[in-house]
Amino acid sequence: MRYFLAVTGELHFGRAATRLEIAPPPLSRQIAALEEDLGVQLFDRSRSLIRLTQAGIVLQDHARQILNRLDVAFRETRLVDNGGAGRLRIAFVGSACCRR
């Protein structure tokens, strides 16, 4: 999804690859694999222009939401692990603490 969003942001495989610090051919293969998995074409490609298809526009919105939610999940998980958040349950049973 990050690769896909990088290409949608740049609308250029070379610039997106540079931004991702990878070579363009692996990026292109990843996008082609994503398109094959989904069974849709995400980009209209020509020599001078790359545009999102309607399917690409729909996936772009969902991909942003997914990655944002994933980032939140990672932050909250780390916060709980570090003791900065979580649940503390305290119970009190009156008959267990006091003798009559």
C-alpha positions in Angstrom: 0.0 0.0 0.0 2.9 2.4 0.8 4.3 1.7 -2.7 1.0 2.3 -4.3 0.5 5.6 -2.4 4.0 6.8 -3.3 3.2 6.3 -7.0 -0.2 8.0 -6.6 1.6 10.9 -4.9 4.2 11.3 -7.6 2.3 10.0 -10.7 5.8 8.9 -11.8 7.4 5.5 -11.1 11.0 6.9 -11.1 10.3 9.7 -8.6 8.2 7.4 -6.4 11.0 4.8 -6.4 13.5 7.5 -5.4 11.2 8.6 -2.6 10.9 5.0 -1.4 14.7 4.5 -1.9 14.2 1.5 -4.2 14.9 0.9 -7.9 12.0 1.6 -10.3 11.8 -2.0 -11.7 10.9 -3.6 -8.3 8.4 -0.8 -7.7 6.8 -1.4 -11.0 6.6 -5.2 -10.3 5.0 -4.6 -6.9 2.3 -2.4 -8.5 1.7 -4.9 -11.3 1.4 -7.7 -8.6 -1.1 -5.5 -6.7 -3.1 -5.0 -9.9 -3.0 -8.7 -10.6 -4.1 -9.6 -7.1 -7.0 -7.2 -7.3 -7.9 -8.0 -10.9 -8.0 -4.3 -11.9 -5.9 -1.7 -13.6 -4.9 1.0 -11.1 -3.1 3.3 -13.5 -3.4 4.4 -17.1 0.1 4.4 -18.3 1.5 6.1 -21.4 5.0 7.2 -22.2 4.5 10.7 -20.9 1.7 10.4 -18.4 0.5 8.2 -15.6 -3.0 8.7 -14.3 -5.1 6.9 -11.7 -8.0 4.9 -13.1 -11.4 5.0 -11.2 -10.4 1.8 -9.4 -7.1 3.4 -8.5 -8.9 6.4 -7.0 -11.1 4.2 -4.9 -8.1 2.2 -3.7 -6.1 5.4 -2.9 -8.7 6.6 -0.4 -8.9 3.2 1.3 -5.2 2.7 1.3 -4.7 6.0 3.1 -7.3 5.1 5.7 -5.7 1.6 6.2 -2.2 3.0 6.6 -3.4 5.7 9.0 -5.3 3.1 11.1 -2.2 0.8 11.1 0.0 3.7 12.3 -2.4 4.4 15.1 -2.5 0.7 16.1 1.3 0.6 16.2 1.6 3.7 18.3 -1.1 2.5 20.8 0.5 -0.9 21.0 3.9 0.6 21.8 2.3 3.0 24.3 0.6 0.1 26.1 3.9 -1.9 26.1 5.7 1.1 27.7 3.1 1.4 30.4 1.7 4.7 29.0 -1.8 3.4 28.4 -3.9 0.3 29.1 -6.3 -0.9 31.6 -5.9 -1.3 35.3 -8.6 -3.2 37.1 -8.9 -3.0 40.8 -11.4 -5.1 42.6 -12.6 -5.0 46.2 -14.2 -7.8 48.0 -15.4 -6.6 51.4 -15.5 -10.0 53.1 -12.0 -10.8 52.1 -10.3 -7.9 53.9 -12.1 -7.5 57.1 -12.8 -9.9 59.9 -15.9 -9.5 62.1 
